[in-house]
Amino acid sequence: MLVPKYGIIYSHISAWENEPHDHPSTPEEYKVNSEPHHHHHVPYDRHQRKDNYDIHSLESAFAFIAKYIESGEEYKP
């Protein structure tokens, strides 16, 4: 069982998101080319983001992670 700790940064494993972070006040290190779609690819570290051109739905996110869930293979970004 996963037990969330102290807020959102520590409660996620990995995330694909589609809210834009391209406001002029957004720090450059948080902007990605594929806005609004991006991937928080490092488990437990939402500050790191990657371009994401192919995961735009919950279904496609599950399709991506299915092999890790089914095989028990560790996800390594």
N, C-alpha and C positions, 0 to 999 in steps of 0.2 A: 504494500500500500504506500502511495506517495502522500506525504504529509507536508502541506505548504508551510513555509516558515517566513515570517517577517516581510510580507509584502510581495509584490509581483516579481521582482528580480529573482527571488529565491524559489518561487513557486512554479516556474515553467521549466519544461525540459528543453523545448525548442519551439519556435513559432514562425508561422508564415502570416504576414499581416498585409492589409491593403489600405491602411490609413496613411495619408501623405505626411511626410516630414520635411516638406520643401518650403516651409515658411521662411522668409528672409532671416528670421532670428535663429533658425536651426543651425547648430554648429556643423561645419563642413564634414566632420568625421561621421556624422549621422545621416548624411544624404547619400542616396544611391541612385544610379542611373535609371533603374526600372521603377521609379516612383509611379504610382503609390505602392506597387507590390514589392515586398522585400522579405527577406528571410533572416530571422534571428538564429543563426546557425550554430552558435556555441552554447551548449546546455548551461543554464543558470546565469548566462551573461547577456542580458538584453541590450547592452550597449553596443555589441558588435552586430553589424548588419551586412548582408550580402545582396547583390542584385538578384532578382528572381523574375525570370521571364516566362516560366512555365507552370507555376503553381498559383492558380487564381481562384481555387474553390476548396472547400473542405474535402470534397471527394478526391481531388487530385493530391492533396496533402496526405490523406490516408493511403492512397495508392503508393506514394513515395515511401512511407514508413512501414508499409505492410511487411516487407521482407525482414525488417529488423525485429518486428513483433513476432512474426512466425518463426524465424530462425534463431532468435536470441542473439544475433550478431550485434556487436557494439557499434553504435553510430559514431563515426569519427569525421568531424567536419574537415 
